[in-house]
Amino acid sequence: MSRICPISGKRPVRGRHIWRSGKAKKKGGIGTHVTAKTKRWFYPNLQRVKVLLPSGQVKFIRVAASVIKKGLITKAPVRTWKKPVLAKAA
């Protein structure tokens, strides 16, 4: 399963985690220095949501949290159907 949002197109991006050592000058040190740059991935915040599609079909899809916050999807209504109770013969 890919980590791509089908609506916003958000996907994992490469970046770096920068390691610094030393004490800041304004805190009384001689300044911080970069000692290493480790490569890493930044992943989108994907959530599994039950969505009502334009065709009327209800489906689970994985979308970014920002898409949910912006209201770009319509969440499916809560199902109210209950199993019918069979009457016992007495």
Biopython code that builds the backbone (N, CA, C, O; Angstrom):
import numpy as np
from Bio.PDB.StructureBuilder import StructureBuilder

atoms = [
    (1, "MET", "N", (0.847, -1.175, 0.000)),
    (1, "MET", "CA", (0.000, 0.000, 0.000)),
    (1, "MET", "C", (0.895, 1.242, 0.000)),
    (1, "MET", "O", (1.760, 1.394, 0.863)),
    (2, "SER", "N", (0.678, 2.127, -0.976)),
    (2, "SER", "CA", (1.522, 3.306, -1.079)),
    (2, "SER", "C", (1.143, 4.347, -0.032)),
    (2, "SER", "O", (0.023, 4.357, 0.479)),
    (3, "ARG", "N", (2.076, 5.202, 0.271)),
    (3, "ARG", "CA", (1.848, 6.252, 1.271)),
    (3, "ARG", "C", (1.555, 7.575, 0.572)),
    (3, "ARG", "O", (2.151, 8.601, 0.900)),
    (4, "ILE", "N", (0.634, 7.550, -0.394)),
    (4, "ILE", "CA", (0.278, 8.734, -1.153)),
    (4, "ILE", "C", (-1.204, 9.025, -0.943)),
    (4, "ILE", "O", (-2.038, 8.126, -1.054)),
    (5, "CYS", "N", (-1.531, 10.283, -0.638)),
    (5, "CYS", "CA", (-2.921, 10.689, -0.468)),
    (5, "CYS", "C", (-3.553, 10.849, -1.854)),
    (5, "CYS", "O", (-3.029, 11.602, -2.675)),
    (6, "PRO", "N", (-4.672, 10.156, -2.136)),
    (6, "PRO", "CA", (-5.276, 10.243, -3.466)),
    (6, "PRO", "C", (-5.903, 11.608, -3.774)),
    (6, "PRO", "O", (-6.138, 11.918, -4.942)),
    (7, "ILE", "N", (-6.177, 12.426, -2.758)),
    (7, "ILE", "CA", (-6.836, 13.717, -2.980)),
    (7, "ILE", "C", (-5.820, 14.858, -3.061)),
    (7, "ILE", "O", (-5.839, 15.640, -4.011)),
    (8, "SER", "N", (-4.939, 14.954, -2.071)),
    (8, "SER", "CA", (-3.980, 16.058, -2.058)),
    (8, "SER", "C", (-2.688, 15.726, -2.791)),
    (8, "SER", "O", (-1.952, 16.627, -3.193)),
    (9, "GLY", "N", (-2.408, 14.433, -2.968)),
    (9, "GLY", "CA", (-1.173, 14.039, -3.652)),
    (9, "GLY", "C", (0.054, 14.080, -2.764)),
    (9, "GLY", "O", (1.181, 13.963, -3.245)),
    (10, "LYS", "N", (-0.164, 14.248, -1.454)),
    (10, "LYS", "CA", (0.977, 14.270, -0.528)),
    (10, "LYS", "C", (1.648, 12.911, -0.527)),
    (10, "LYS", "O", (0.981, 11.878, -0.555)),
    (11, "ARG", "N", (2.980, 12.919, -0.494)),
    (11, "ARG", "CA", (3.757, 11.691, -0.515)),
    (11, "ARG", "C", (4.986, 11.864, 0.361)),
    (11, "ARG", "O", (5.292, 12.987, 0.761)),
    (12, "PRO", "N", (5.701, 10.787, 0.674)),
    (12, "PRO", "CA", (6.915, 10.924, 1.474)),
    (12, "PRO", "C", (7.958, 11.781, 0.757)),
    (12, "PRO", "O", (8.121, 11.688, -0.460)),
    (13, "VAL", "N", (8.660, 12.614, 1.521)),
    (13, "VAL", "CA", (9.732, 13.442, 0.958)),
    (13, "VAL", "C", (11.011, 13.197, 1.738)),
    (13, "VAL", "O", (10.986, 12.918, 2.937)),
    (14, "ARG", "N", (12.138, 13.307, 1.028)),
    (14, "ARG", "CA", (13.436, 13.108, 1.665)),
    (14, "ARG", "C", (13.869, 14.388, 2.358)),
    (14, "ARG", "O", (13.537, 15.491, 1.924)),
    (15, "GLY", "N", (14.608, 14.223, 3.432)),
    (15, "GLY", "CA", (15.133, 15.368, 4.154)),
    (15, "GLY", "C", (16.333, 14.948, 4.980)),
    (15, "GLY", "O", (16.869, 13.854, 4.802)),
    (16, "ARG", "N", (16.747, 15.813, 5.874)),
    (16, "ARG", "CA", (17.900, 15.515, 6.722)),
    (16, "ARG", "C", (17.592, 15.874, 8.161)),
    (16, "ARG", "O", (16.863, 16.824, 8.445)),
    (17, "HIS", "N", (18.167, 15.086, 9.067)),
    (17, "HIS", "CA", (18.152, 15.423, 10.483)),
    (17, "HIS", "C", (19.535, 15.947, 10.787)),
    (17, "HIS", "O", (20.521, 15.223, 10.654)),
    (18, "ILE", "N", (19.616, 17.218, 11.201)),
    (18, "ILE", "CA", (20.913, 17.862, 11.419)),
    (18, "ILE", "C", (21.301, 17.743, 12.885)),
    (18, "ILE", "O", (20.574, 18.204, 13.765)),
    (19, "TRP", "N", (22.458, 17.119, 13.149)),
    (19, "TRP", "CA", (22.989, 16.971, 14.500)),
    (19, "TRP", "C", (23.870, 18.174, 14.799)),
    (19, "TRP", "O", (24.755, 18.519, 14.015)),
    (20, "ARG", "N", (23.621, 18.805, 15.937)),
    (20, "ARG", "CA", (24.441, 19.962, 16.339)),
    (20, "ARG", "C", (25.030, 19.700, 17.712)),
    (20, "ARG", "O", (24.416, 19.038, 18.549)),
    (21, "SER", "N", (26.213, 20.222, 17.933)),
    (21, "SER", "CA", (26.826, 20.116, 19.260)),
    (21, "SER", "C", (27.359, 21.477, 19.659)),
    (21, "SER", "O", (27.611, 22.333, 18.811)),
    (22, "GLY", "N", (27.526, 21.667, 20.943)),
    (22, "GLY", "CA", (28.021, 22.935, 21.450)),
    (22, "GLY", "C", (26.928, 23.733, 22.127)),
    (22, "GLY", "O", (25.758, 23.350, 22.125)),
    (23, "LYS", "N", (27.337, 24.855, 22.710)),
    (23, "LYS", "CA", (26.420, 25.725, 23.431)),
    (23, "LYS", "C", (26.266, 27.034, 22.656)),
    (23, "LYS", "O", (27.246, 27.576, 22.147)),
    (24, "ALA", "N", (25.036, 27.538, 22.570)),
    (24, "ALA", "CA", (24.766, 28.763, 21.824)),
    (24, "ALA", "C", (25.538, 29.935, 22.405)),
    (24, "ALA", "O", (25.790, 29.999, 23.608)),
    (25, "LYS", "N", (25.912, 30.869, 21.520)),
    (25, "LYS", "CA", (26.692, 32.035, 21.966)),
    (25, "LYS", "C", (25.921, 32.870, 22.974)),
    (25, "LYS", "O", (26.496, 33.359, 23.947)),
    (26, "LYS", "N", (24.618, 33.036, 22.748)),
    (26, "LYS", "CA", (23.850, 33.864, 23.677)),
    (26, "LYS", "C", (23.631, 33.188, 25.019)),
    (26, "LYS", "O", (23.151, 33.819, 25.961)),
    (27, "LYS", "N", (23.981, 31.899, 25.116)),
    (27, "LYS", "CA", (23.909, 31.198, 26.400)),
    (27, "LYS", "C", (25.285, 31.064, 27.034)),
    (27, "LYS", "O", (25.445, 30.354, 28.027)),
    (28, "GLY", "N", (26.278, 31.738, 26.470)),
    (28, "GLY", "CA", (27.598, 31.746, 27.068)),
    (28, "GLY", "C", (28.597, 30.779, 26.454)),
    (28, "GLY", "O", (29.696, 30.613, 26.983)),
    (29, "GLY", "N", (28.237, 30.140, 25.348)),
    (29, "GLY", "CA", (29.134, 29.184, 24.712)),
    (29, "GLY", "C", (29.889, 29.807, 23.550)),
    (29, "GLY", "O", (29.853, 31.021, 23.345)),
    (30, "ILE", "N", (30.566, 28.965, 22.801)),
    (30, "ILE", "CA", (31.330, 29.456, 21.645)),
    (30, "ILE", "C", (30.571, 29.220, 20.337)),
    (30, "ILE", "O", (31.119, 29.426, 19.254)),
    (31, "GLY", "N", (29.305, 28.785, 20.438)),
    (31, "GLY", "CA", (28.466, 28.582, 19.259)),
    (31, "GLY", "C", (28.254, 27.109, 18.975)),
    (31, "GLY", "O", (29.053, 26.262, 19.375)),
    (32, "THR", "N", (27.170, 26.815, 18.281)),
    (32, "THR", "CA", (26.882, 25.427, 17.922)),
    (32, "THR", "C", (27.503, 25.110, 16.569)),
    (32, "THR", "O", (27.684, 25.994, 15.732)),
    (33, "HIS", "N", (27.825, 23.851, 16.367)),
    (33, "HIS", "CA", (28.432, 23.399, 15.119)),
    (33, "HIS", "C", (27.700, 22.152, 14.634)),
    (33, "HIS", "O", (27.306, 21.301, 15.431)),
    (34, "VAL", "N", (27.526, 22.056, 13.327)),
    (34, "VAL", "CA", (26.899, 20.884, 12.735)),
    (34, "VAL", "C", (27.933, 19.769, 12.707)),
    (34, "VAL", "O", (29.028, 19.940, 12.171)),
    (35, "THR", "N", (27.577, 18.614, 13.294)),
    (35, "THR", "CA", (28.521, 17.498, 13.329)),
    (35, "THR", "C", (28.129, 16.376, 12.378)),
    (35, "THR", "O", (28.978, 15.576, 11.986)),
    (36, "ALA", "N", (26.833, 16.305, 11.997)),
    (36, "ALA", "CA", (26.397, 15.257, 11.074)),
    (36, "ALA", "C", (25.065, 15.642, 10.463)),
    (36, "ALA", "O", (24.281, 16.383, 11.056)),
    (37, "LYS", "N", (24.820, 15.119, 9.252)),
    (37, "LYS", "CA", (23.530, 15.288, 8.588)),
    (37, "LYS", "C", (23.072, 13.906, 8.168)),
    (37, "LYS", "O", (23.610, 13.320, 7.229)),
    (38, "THR", "N", (22.069, 13.385, 8.876)),
    (38, "THR", "CA", (21.566, 12.046, 8.607)),
    (38, "THR", "C", (20.351, 12.135, 7.702)),
    (38, "THR", "O", (19.431, 12.908, 7.970)),
    (39, "LYS", "N", (20.339, 11.350, 6.635)),
    (39, "LYS", "CA", (19.197, 11.344, 5.724)),
    (39, "LYS", "C", (18.013, 10.641, 6.382)),
    (39, "LYS", "O", (18.182, 9.665, 7.114)),
    (40, "ARG", "N", (16.814, 11.153, 6.112)),
    (40, "ARG", "CA", (15.609, 10.573, 6.680)),
    (40, "ARG", "C", (14.432, 10.866, 5.760)),
    (40, "ARG", "O", (14.566, 11.615, 4.792)),
    (41, "TRP", "N", (13.271, 10.270, 6.063)),
    (41, "TRP", "CA", (12.041, 10.475, 5.307)),
    (41, "TRP", "C", (11.015, 11.189, 6.177)),
    (41, "TRP", "O", (10.919, 10.930, 7.376)),
    (42, "PHE", "N", (10.246, 12.092, 5.562)),
    (42, "PHE", "CA", (9.116, 12.737, 6.216)),
    (42, "PHE", "C", (7.864, 12.159, 5.579)),
    (42, "PHE", "O", (7.667, 12.299, 4.372)),
    (43, "TYR", "N", (7.006, 11.506, 6.375)),
    (43, "TYR", "CA", (5.821, 10.835, 5.866)),
    (43, "TYR", "C", (4.577, 11.682, 6.095)),
    (43, "TYR", "O", (4.482, 12.365, 7.114)),
    (44, "PRO", "N", (3.614, 11.652, 5.162)),
    (44, "PRO", "CA", (2.364, 12.382, 5.377)),
    (44, "PRO", "C", (1.528, 11.704, 6.454)),
    (44, "PRO", "O", (1.645, 10.499, 6.677)),
    (45, "ASN", "N", (0.682, 12.489, 7.120)),
    (45, "ASN", "CA", (-0.160, 11.984, 8.197)),
    (45, "ASN", "C", (-1.428, 11.388, 7.579)),
    (45, "ASN", "O", (-2.460, 12.054, 7.505)),
    (46, "LEU", "N", (-1.342, 10.119, 7.133)),
    (46, "LEU", "CA", (-2.473, 9.469, 6.486)),
    (46, "LEU", "C", (-3.379, 8.798, 7.512)),
    (46, "LEU", "O", (-2.912, 8.153, 8.451)),
    (47, "GLN", "N", (-4.680, 8.966, 7.313)),
    (47, "GLN", "CA", (-5.682, 8.380, 8.195)),
    (47, "GLN", "C", (-6.644, 7.543, 7.362)),
    (47, "GLN", "O", (-6.974, 7.909, 6.234)),
    (48, "ARG", "N", (-7.091, 6.427, 7.912)),
    (48, "ARG", "CA", (-8.048, 5.557, 7.226)),
    (48, "ARG", "C", (-9.452, 6.047, 7.574)),
    (48, "ARG", "O", (-9.859, 6.024, 8.735)),
    (49, "VAL", "N", (-10.192, 6.494, 6.544)),
    (49, "VAL", "CA", (-11.488, 7.125, 6.757)),
    (49, "VAL", "C", (-12.527, 6.480, 5.852)),
    (49, "VAL", "O", (-12.241, 6.140, 4.704)),
    (50, "LYS", "N", (-13.748, 6.315, 6.385)),
    (50, "LYS", "CA", (-14.862, 5.824, 5.577)),
    (50, "LYS", "C", (-15.482, 7.030, 4.889)),
    (50, "LYS", "O", (-15.993, 7.940, 5.542)),
    (51, "VAL", "N", (-15.428, 7.024, 3.535)),
    (51, "VAL", "CA", (-15.810, 8.187, 2.746)),
    (51, "VAL", "C", (-17.016, 7.870, 1.866)),
    (51, "VAL", "O", (-17.150, 6.759, 1.354)),
    (52, "LEU", "N", (-17.887, 8.860, 1.699)),
    (52, "LEU", "CA", (-19.010, 8.751, 0.777)),
    (52, "LEU", "C", (-18.554, 9.335, -0.553)),
    (52, "LEU", "O", (-18.312, 10.538, -0.655)),
    (53, "LEU", "N", (-18.434, 8.481, -1.581)),
    (53, "LEU", "CA", (-17.962, 8.895, -2.899)),
    (53, "LEU", "C", (-19.086, 9.580, -3.680)),
    (53, "LEU", "O", (-20.258, 9.380, -3.360)),
    (54, "PRO", "N", (-18.754, 10.385, -4.700)),
    (54, "PRO", "CA", (-19.794, 11.054, -5.499)),
    (54, "PRO", "C", (-20.794, 10.087, -6.137)),
    (54, "PRO", "O", (-21.940, 10.460, -6.392)),
    (55, "SER", "N", (-20.366, 8.845, -6.397)),
    (55, "SER", "CA", (-21.260, 7.851, -6.994)),
    (55, "SER", "C", (-22.259, 7.289, -5.976)),
    (55, "SER", "O", (-23.171, 6.550, -6.348)),
    (56, "GLY", "N", (-22.092, 7.638, -4.691)),
    (56, "GLY", "CA", (-22.972, 7.140, -3.643)),
    (56, "GLY", "C", (-22.411, 5.925, -2.926)),
    (56, "GLY", "O", (-23.007, 5.429, -1.969)),
    (57, "GLN", "N", (-21.271, 5.450, -3.385)),
    (57, "GLN", "CA", (-20.627, 4.275, -2.790)),
    (57, "GLN", "C", (-19.871, 4.689, -1.526)),
    (57, "GLN", "O", (-19.291, 5.774, -1.472)),
    (58, "VAL", "N", (-19.878, 3.829, -0.522)),
    (58, "VAL", "CA", (-19.138, 4.062, 0.720)),
    (58, "VAL", "C", (-17.884, 3.193, 0.686)),
    (58, "VAL", "O", (-17.951, 1.991, 0.428)),
    (59, "LYS", "N", (-16.736, 3.825, 0.953)),
    (59, "LYS", "CA", (-15.475, 3.115, 0.818)),
    (59, "LYS", "C", (-14.463, 3.637, 1.831)),
    (59, "LYS", "O", (-14.492, 4.811, 2.201)),
    (60, "PHE", "N", (-13.569, 2.756, 2.277)),
    (60, "PHE", "CA", (-12.460, 3.179, 3.128)),
    (60, "PHE", "C", (-11.317, 3.645, 2.243)),
    (60, "PHE", "O", (-10.921, 2.926, 1.326)),
    (61, "ILE", "N", (-10.777, 4.834, 2.498)),
    (61, "ILE", "CA", (-9.579, 5.293, 1.798)),
    (61, "ILE", "C", (-8.645, 5.932, 2.816)),
    (61, "ILE", "O", (-9.065, 6.354, 3.893)),
    (62, "ARG", "N", (-7.373, 5.994, 2.451)),
    (62, "ARG", "CA", (-6.378, 6.628, 3.318)),
    (62, "ARG", "C", (-6.094, 8.020, 2.785)),
    (62, "ARG", "O", (-5.562, 8.177, 1.686)),
    (63, "VAL", "N", (-6.453, 9.039, 3.573)),
    (63, "VAL", "CA", (-6.260, 10.427, 3.156)),
    (63, "VAL", "C", (-5.447, 11.168, 4.212)),
    (63, "VAL", "O", (-5.382, 10.752, 5.369)),
    (64, "ALA", "N", (-4.830, 12.265, 3.798)),
    (64, "ALA", "CA", (-4.043, 13.084, 4.708)),
    (64, "ALA", "C", (-4.964, 13.779, 5.710)),
    (64, "ALA", "O", (-6.107, 14.104, 5.389)),
    (65, "ALA", "N", (-4.463, 14.004, 6.915)),
    (65, "ALA", "CA", (-5.254, 14.662, 7.957)),
    (65, "ALA", "C", (-5.643, 16.073, 7.542)),
    (65, "ALA", "O", (-6.707, 16.560, 7.926)),
    (66, "SER", "N", (-4.796, 16.734, 6.763)),
    (66, "SER", "CA", (-5.107, 18.091, 6.302)),
    (66, "SER", "C", (-6.325, 18.098, 5.383)),
    (66, "SER", "O", (-7.083, 19.068, 5.371)),
    (67, "VAL", "N", (-6.520, 17.025, 4.611)),
    (67, "VAL", "CA", (-7.690, 16.912, 3.733)),
    (67, "VAL", "C", (-8.960, 16.809, 4.566)),
    (67, "VAL", "O", (-9.979, 17.409, 4.224)),
    (68, "ILE", "N", (-8.905, 16.051, 5.660)),
    (68, "ILE", "CA", (-10.058, 15.906, 6.548)),
    (68, "ILE", "C", (-10.375, 17.249, 7.206)),
    (68, "ILE", "O", (-11.541, 17.634, 7.296)),
    (69, "LYS", "N", (-9.347, 17.963, 7.665)),
    (69, "LYS", "CA", (-9.538, 19.256, 8.320)),
    (69, "LYS", "C", (-10.139, 20.291, 7.372)),
    (69, "LYS", "O", (-10.974, 21.098, 7.780)),
    (70, "LYS", "N", (-9.712, 20.271, 6.095)),
    (70, "LYS", "CA", (-10.218, 21.231, 5.116)),
    (70, "LYS", "C", (-11.626, 20.899, 4.645)),
    (70, "LYS", "O", (-12.284, 21.736, 4.027)),
    (71, "GLY", "N", (-12.095, 19.691, 4.931)),
    (71, "GLY", "CA", (-13.438, 19.291, 4.525)),
    (71, "GLY", "C", (-13.532, 18.916, 3.060)),
    (71, "GLY", "O", (-14.593, 19.066, 2.455)),
    (72, "LEU", "N", (-12.443, 18.428, 2.473)),
    (72, "LEU", "CA", (-12.431, 18.054, 1.061)),
    (72, "LEU", "C", (-13.082, 16.699, 0.806)),
    (72, "LEU", "O", (-13.304, 16.323, -0.345)),
    (73, "ILE", "N", (-13.389, 15.964, 1.877)),
    (73, "ILE", "CA", (-14.060, 14.675, 1.736)),
    (73, "ILE", "C", (-15.375, 14.713, 2.504)),
    (73, "ILE", "O", (-15.550, 15.532, 3.407)),
    (74, "THR", "N", (-16.291, 13.834, 2.147)),
    (74, "THR", "CA", (-17.552, 13.701, 2.868)),
    (74, "THR", "C", (-17.515, 12.385, 3.614)),
    (74, "THR", "O", (-17.483, 11.319, 2.999)),
    (75, "LYS", "N", (-17.520, 12.450, 4.930)),
    (75, "LYS", "CA", (-17.512, 11.223, 5.717)),
    (75, "LYS", "C", (-18.849, 10.514, 5.570)),
    (75, "LYS", "O", (-19.898, 11.150, 5.471)),
    (76, "ALA", "N", (-18.796, 9.189, 5.558)),
    (76, "ALA", "CA", (-20.010, 8.389, 5.422)),
    (76, "ALA", "C", (-20.839, 8.510, 6.691)),
    (76, "ALA", "O", (-20.282, 8.597, 7.785)),
    (77, "PRO", "N", (-22.180, 8.516, 6.562)),
    (77, "PRO", "CA", (-23.023, 8.601, 7.764)),
    (77, "PRO", "C", (-22.906, 7.325, 8.585)),
    (77, "PRO", "O", (-22.607, 6.254, 8.057)),
    (78, "VAL", "N", (-23.145, 7.458, 9.878)),
    (78, "VAL", "CA", (-23.095, 6.310, 10.776)),
    (78, "VAL", "C", (-24.260, 5.394, 10.457)),
    (78, "VAL", "O", (-25.399, 5.843, 10.335)),
    (79, "ARG", "N", (-23.971, 4.115, 10.323)),
    (79, "ARG", "CA", (-25.005, 3.152, 9.955)),
    (79, "ARG", "C", (-25.948, 2.916, 11.127)),
    (79, "ARG", "O", (-25.497, 2.698, 12.252)),
    (80, "THR", "N", (-27.268, 2.958, 10.871)),
    (80, "THR", "CA", (-28.257, 2.780, 11.937)),
    (80, "THR", "C", (-28.984, 1.444, 11.830)),
    (80, "THR", "O", (-29.815, 1.114, 12.676)),
    (81, "TRP", "N", (-28.669, 0.672, 10.782)),
    (81, "TRP", "CA", (-29.329, -0.609, 10.576)),
    (81, "TRP", "C", (-28.938, -1.583, 11.672)),
    (81, "TRP", "O", (-27.774, -1.669, 12.063)),
    (82, "LYS", "N", (-29.947, -2.326, 12.167)),
    (82, "LYS", "CA", (-29.689, -3.342, 13.194)),
    (82, "LYS", "C", (-30.251, -4.667, 12.730)),
    (82, "LYS", "O", (-31.205, -4.707, 11.953)),
    (83, "LYS", "N", (-29.677, -5.727, 13.193)),
    (83, "LYS", "CA", (-30.113, -7.064, 12.838)),
    (83, "LYS", "C", (-31.520, -7.298, 13.391)),
    (83, "LYS", "O", (-31.775, -7.005, 14.560)),
    (84, "PRO", "N", (-32.443, -7.825, 12.567)),
    (84, "PRO", "CA", (-33.796, -8.071, 13.079)),
    (84, "PRO", "C", (-33.806, -9.182, 14.132)),
    (84, "PRO", "O", (-33.121, -10.196, 13.998)),
    (85, "VAL", "N", (-34.590, -8.965, 15.165)),
    (85, "VAL", "CA", (-34.683, -9.941, 16.264)),
    (85, "VAL", "C", (-35.767, -10.951, 15.902)),
    (85, "VAL", "O", (-36.901, -10.583, 15.598)),
    (86, "LEU", "N", (-35.399, -12.222, 15.941)),
    (86, "LEU", "CA", (-36.364, -13.274, 15.645)),
    (86, "LEU", "C", (-37.205, -13.566, 16.884)),
    (86, "LEU", "O", (-36.678, -13.715, 17.986)),
    (87, "ALA", "N", (-38.521, -13.645, 16.685)),
    (87, "ALA", "CA", (-39.435, -13.919, 17.804)),
    (87, "ALA", "C", (-39.363, -15.403, 18.137)),
    (87, "ALA", "O", (-39.394, -16.249, 17.244)),
    (88, "LYS", "N", (-39.266, -15.718, 19.432)),
    (88, "LYS", "CA", (-39.214, -17.129, 19.877)),
    (88, "LYS", "C", (-40.617, -17.710, 19.896)),
    (88, "LYS", "O", (-41.562, -17.080, 20.372)),
    (89, "ALA", "N", (-40.735, -18.915, 19.374)),
    (89, "ALA", "CA", (-42.041, -19.601, 19.395)),
    (89, "ALA", "C", (-42.262, -20.205, 20.794)),
    (89, "ALA", "O", (-41.428, -20.960, 21.293)),
    (90, "ALA", "N", (-43.382, -19.863, 21.404)),
    (90, "ALA", "CA", (-43.649, -20.351, 22.755)),
    (90, "ALA", "C", (-44.656, -21.447, 22.784)),
    (90, "ALA", "O", (-44.982, -21.958, 23.855)),
]
sb = StructureBuilder()
sb.init_structure("model")
sb.init_model(0)
sb.init_chain("A")
sb.init_seg("    ")
for serial, (resi, resn, name, xyz) in enumerate(atoms, 1):
    if name == "N":
        sb.init_residue(resn, " ", resi, " ")
    sb.init_atom(name, np.array(xyz, "f"), 0.0, 1.0, " ", f" {name:<3s}", serial, name[0])
structure = sb.get_structure()
